[in-house]
Amino acid sequence: MIEIHKGIICNNKYRQTNTMNTIRLTPENVFQYIGYEIIFKTRKKHIVTRINYVSPTGKTIYIKHPDLQDNLQIVSREIYVIL
């Protein structure tokens, strides 16, 4: 079961869950999702944040997450857009 709590997705079998429609982010489709919320996993936690902008190649997205130097490589990580 998955729950969104303060920008982080938590596994919790005792609480009500939210179902989410998601699409996997790729360098080909990333430009149409600027401003959308995304979900990805880092350090064994699921993080929810927003895409601020995208590199010209479409392989890097820029987000607000100082622990990751405010950017993510799309080609080396599973990132999903929340619709």
GIJOLIN-V35459 format. One record per helix or strand of 2 or more residues. SS is the DSSP state (helix for helix, strand for strand). FROM is the first residue (numbers start at 1). LEN is the number of residues. If there is no record, write none. Layout:
ss=SS from=FROM len=LEN
ss=SS from=FROM len=LEN
//
This chain:
ss=strand from=2 len=4
ss=strand from=8 len=4
ss=strand from=22 len=3
ss=helix from=30 len=4
ss=strand from=37 len=6
ss=strand from=45 len=6
ss=strand from=53 len=2
ss=strand from=60 len=3
ss=helix from=66 len=3
ss=strand from=71 len=3
ss=strand from=79 len=4
//
